[in-house]
Each structure stands twice: as C-alpha cells, then as structure tokens.
C-alpha cells in the first residue's frame, strides 16, 4: 500500500491494519519454519509495510501535538 493511501486513513484504521499485518507476519514465519512458504519475499514486504504504517502513525501523533 502506498504511503499517500495510508496518510488518508484514520488512526483507528491504521491500527487495525497494523494488527492484521502483524498477524500475517506471524503466520508467514510459522509457515516458513514448517516449509509451506513459497514466496519468502512476502515476509520482507510485510515487515516493510508494518514499518511504513508505524511511521505514518508516528507522523499523525506528532502532528496532533504540534
């Protein structure tokens, strides 16, 4: 998901997306250990998406206090 799309979402939607992505990452890690993951790169992209969401949440938090 693009950063511009994430910035348009509310904090509540971003937090929900963050929880979903963290659950997805956990499932991918378990599947990788079990040998079920074909696309190992999905783990990397999910981690980057989580980091982007956390960055946007931090921006929103900073803007609210400024």
C-alpha positions in Angstrom: 0.0 0.0 0.0 1.3 3.4 -0.9 2.2 6.0 1.8 -0.2 8.5 0.3 -3.0 6.0 0.8 -2.0 5.3 4.3 -1.9 9.0 5.2 -5.6 9.4 4.2 -6.7 6.7 6.6 -7.7 7.5 10.2 -5.6 6.3 13.2 -8.1 3.7 14.0 -8.0 2.2 10.5 -4.2 2.3 10.6 -4.0 0.5 13.9 -6.4 -2.2 12.6 -4.2 -2.6 9.5 -1.1 -2.8 11.7 -2.6 -5.6 13.8 -3.7 -7.5 10.7 -0.2 -7.2 9.2 1.5 -8.3 12.4 -0.8 -11.4 12.4 0.1 -12.0 8.8 3.8 -11.8 9.5 3.5 -14.2 12.4 1.6 -16.7 10.2 4.2 -16.3 7.4 7.0 -17.0 9.9 5.3 -20.1 11.2 4.7 -21.3 7.7 8.3 -20.7 6.7 9.5 -22.9 9.6 7.1 -25.6 8.5 8.3 -25.3 4.9 5.0 -24.1 3.5 6.1 -20.7 2.2 6.8 -20.5 -1.5 7.4 -16.7 -1.6 9.9 -15.8 1.1 9.9 -12.2 -0.1 6.4 -11.8 1.3 8.0 -11.7 4.8 10.2 -8.8 3.8 7.3 -6.8 2.2 5.1 -7.4 5.2 7.8 -6.1 7.5 8.3 -3.0 5.4 4.5 -2.4 5.3 4.4 -2.6 9.1 7.3 -0.1 9.4 5.5 2.3 7.0 2.3 2.1 8.9 4.1 2.7 12.2 5.9 5.7 10.6 2.6 7.2 9.4 1.1 6.7 12.9 4.1 8.5 14.4 3.6 11.4 11.9 -0.1 11.7 12.9 0.8 11.6 16.6 3.4 14.3 16.1 1.1 16.5 14.0 -1.6 16.2 16.7 0.8 17.5 19.4 2.3 20.3 17.3 
